[in-house]
């Protein structure tokens, strides 16, 4: 008999859609994928060169469990330079991607039955990792007319004596929305009052558009810093998804426990990738801005096209490279006699008939939505949206 806990975990729908699209492409089908959450750019050359150099110089052995001092120093310097936050290297833990960082956090924080509050829509992995670590995910409702942001009233309604942490993702995957500094202040004050940890997922902090800006709750006060655990990494900003380097910044006692956990579960992050991450954080940053500008151009085009398609609507993304599109008005319609009863049906019929892959919102806790990624070429976006428009136009 396999583990009941493990069997209860749902596979990642984003990975499933991406795998399905790649499988169809391998069969020679002209599939356009809006599913993958990774930049379509190559890792910048100076970062790749640092990896080649690391290999040639023999940096291929075990490193300290929580990462090299060199990379910890680079992370601490980045946090001070960009976020006005001061952390010592013993407060930094380098992991095998931000997802691994989150796993470490929940393992370190949670006792059986502890509750973790997660605003919906949420990134698909949050509740699964909480459950894997014997915690209880508590879903917090949000409203589209409030940009899918959690309110203090919702927090008050759902905070129990077992509440251990709140997950905040800003900019948010899948909605692309960003919490203002004022909103974050109110949340930080609430969590400070109730001694609730804030797990601040800031992986998309460099992908912000217009006049919006990202702020960390850790910057508000010493108390806020004490209860905030920052999660970040190099995957999204530097087109390094496959390199698997993430990191956390937290209170020393939490970092120490996460380091101990990681020493047994992973030994250490990839040695060569750590050298590459140092080059990413310490090296020229023009590459980040070039990618952001390209994403912004795609974002604007996608938004204009999506809201022009009958029965679809969306909030304009303020950050990330995702657009969360409501397909609620298509529910109950049919395509060639087949009913659309959920976003899963919408996504399945779209992939089958128009060869366009989108991620249904079910896995994000929002069954009337689909997520589109604009981390793909403009040519793909133009053709893919044309096919989506044709598909929706054929619904009866």
Secondary structure, DSSP 4 states (H G I P E B T S, - for coil): ---HHHHTPPPPHHHHHHHHHHHHHHTT---EE----S-SSPPPHHHHHHHHHHHHTT--S---TT--HHHHHHHHHHHHHHH-----GGGEEEESSHHHHHHHHHHHH--TT-EEEEESS--THHHHHHHHTT-EEEEEP--GGGTT---HHHHHHH--TTEEEEEEESS-TTT-----HHHHHHHHHHHHHTT-EEEEE-TTTT-B-TT-----GGGS-HHHHHHEEEEEESTTTTT-GGG--EEEE--HHHHHHHHHHHHHHTSSS-HHHHHHHHHHHHS--HHHHHHHHHHHHHHHHHHHHHTTSTT-EEPPPSBTTEEEEE-GGGTT-EETTEE--SHHHHHHHHHHHH-EE-EEGGGGT-TTEEEEE--S-HHHHHHHHHHHHHHHHT--
